[in-house]
Each structure stands twice: as structure tokens, then as C-alpha cells.
Amino acid sequence: MGNHFHLVVRMNPADDLTDEDISERYKLLYGKESRIIPCQVDDFRNRLTSLGETS
């Protein structure tokens, strides 16, 4: 059956990412000059560790 494919996805648990990790990944996504504010850290952590997150 060559008409489809399967993905194996490994998600990191939210507890594995420190605030510094979140800040680094934010900069990779939005540019080196961007800064994440402290109240956004938990929201961005959830976005990075949830397969269903789309926004």
C-alpha cells in the first residue's frame, strides 16, 4: 500500500524544558532579537509539548 504513510512522533514532556530552553526555542522561531515575556513562558511551553496545539 504505497498510497499513505505513517509518522512516529516523539514529544518532549513539558517538565523536561526549562525556562531557558523555552527562551532559546522562542528565539529560533521568531528571531534572535525577539524576547519572550515571563507570562508567555508557560503558554509557549504547552505549545511546544502538545501535538494537538496549532496556534
VOGU-964553 format. One line per field, with one value per residue: chain; x, y, z of N, C-alpha, C in turn. Coordinates in Angstrom, 2 decimals, padded with zeros to 5 digits. Layout:
N
chaine <- A ...
n_x <- X ...
n_y <- Y ...
n_z <- Z ...
ca_x <- X ...
ca_y <- Y ...
ca_z <- Z ...
c_x <- X ...
c_y <- Y ...
c_z <- Z ...
# end
This chain:
55
chaine <- A A A A A A A A A A A A A A A A A A A A A A A A A A A A A A A A A A A A A A A A A A A A A A A A A A A A A A A
n_x <- 000.84 001.20 000.05 -000.11 001.30 003.00 003.63 005.98 006.01 007.77 007.25 008.49 008.27 006.61 007.84 010.51 011.57 013.28 012.89 014.84 015.39 012.96 013.05 015.26 014.28 012.14 013.47 014.72 012.52 011.27 013.31 016.57 016.59 014.18 012.19 010.86 008.23 007.87 005.22 004.39 005.81 004.88 002.66 003.88 005.51 003.56 002.61 004.85 005.05 002.77 001.13 -001.29 -001.59 -002.14 -002.02
n_y <- -001.18 001.70 004.21 005.83 007.04 006.63 008.31 008.52 010.04 011.76 013.36 015.83 015.76 018.28 018.91 018.53 020.75 023.65 027.09 028.54 026.89 027.18 029.90 029.92 028.33 029.90 032.11 030.87 030.39 032.92 034.74 036.10 038.53 038.67 038.60 036.71 037.23 036.82 035.95 034.59 032.26 029.74 029.27 029.07 026.86 024.87 024.88 023.91 021.33 019.94 017.90 018.37 021.12 024.01 026.73
n_z <- 000.00 -001.14 -000.97 001.25 004.36 007.52 010.56 013.16 016.13 018.57 021.51 023.69 027.22 029.13 031.52 031.06 029.80 030.48 031.59 030.30 028.10 026.75 026.12 024.34 022.21 021.43 020.39 018.21 016.63 016.25 015.78 016.57 017.97 019.27 022.24 024.87 027.09 030.65 031.41 029.17 028.97 030.08 028.44 025.90 026.39 026.64 024.02 022.65 023.56 022.98 020.79 019.56 019.51 017.63 017.27
ca_x <- 000.00 002.07 -000.72 -000.15 002.49 002.80 004.63 006.24 006.32 008.16 007.07 009.18 007.39 006.73 008.75 011.90 012.00 013.45 012.53 015.91 015.13 011.82 013.54 016.11 013.43 011.37 014.37 014.90 011.30 010.90 014.48 017.49 016.30 012.90 012.22 009.61 007.98 007.66 003.87 004.19 006.65 004.09 001.84 004.75 005.91 002.45 002.58 005.97 004.97 001.46 000.99 -002.53 -001.56 -002.00 -001.89
ca_y <- 000.00 002.86 005.45 006.56 006.89 006.73 009.09 008.22 011.35 011.75 014.67 016.02 016.14 019.70 019.04 018.46 022.03 024.74 028.40 028.91 026.13 027.82 031.16 029.60 027.87 031.06 032.90 030.14 030.50 034.30 035.57 036.29 039.76 038.58 038.28 036.18 037.80 035.74 035.40 033.78 031.06 028.53 029.07 028.60 025.51 024.00 024.80 023.10 019.95 019.38 017.57 018.93 022.58 024.52 028.18
ca_z <- 000.00 -001.26 -001.09 002.51 005.19 008.96 011.28 014.57 016.71 019.98 022.11 024.96 028.33 029.49 032.66 030.59 029.24 031.44 031.05 029.38 026.86 026.09 025.56 023.18 021.11 021.00 019.55 016.96 015.84 015.97 015.51 017.70 018.71 019.96 023.68 025.41 028.41 031.61 031.44 027.97 029.01 030.26 027.24 024.82 026.78 026.27 022.55 022.18 024.04 022.68 019.39 019.05 019.52 016.27 017.19
c_x <- 000.88 001.33 -000.85 001.16 002.12 003.93 004.77 006.74 006.67 008.06 007.83 008.16 007.65 007.72 010.21 012.44 012.09 013.01 013.58 015.76 014.01 012.26 014.40 015.26 012.57 012.21 014.63 013.69 011.04 012.08 015.28 017.15 015.00 013.10 010.86 009.43 007.57 006.25 003.55 004.91 005.83 003.22 002.70 005.26 004.81 002.37 003.68 005.82 003.61 001.35 -000.25 -002.57 -001.30 -001.79 -000.57
c_y <- 001.24 004.18 006.22 006.33 007.04 007.56 008.56 009.53 011.17 013.16 014.72 016.36 017.60 019.90 019.04 019.79 023.10 026.05 028.88 028.17 026.78 029.10 030.92 029.18 028.99 031.91 032.20 030.32 031.93 035.24 035.86 037.51 039.69 038.16 037.76 036.76 036.67 035.14 034.55 032.44 029.78 028.23 028.51 027.19 024.51 023.82 023.89 021.63 019.30 019.13 018.20 020.44 023.10 026.01 028.68
c_z <- 000.00 -001.33 000.23 003.28 006.65 009.55 012.69 015.17 018.17 020.50 023.43 026.04 028.72 030.64 032.25 030.08 030.32 030.80 030.05 028.05 026.07 025.42 024.31 021.98 020.57 020.05 018.21 016.04 015.38 015.72 016.76 018.56 019.50 021.42 024.09 026.80 029.36 031.62 030.21 028.03 029.14 029.05 026.10 025.12 026.39 024.76 022.02 022.55 023.78 021.18 018.77 018.99 018.12 016.20 017.68
# end
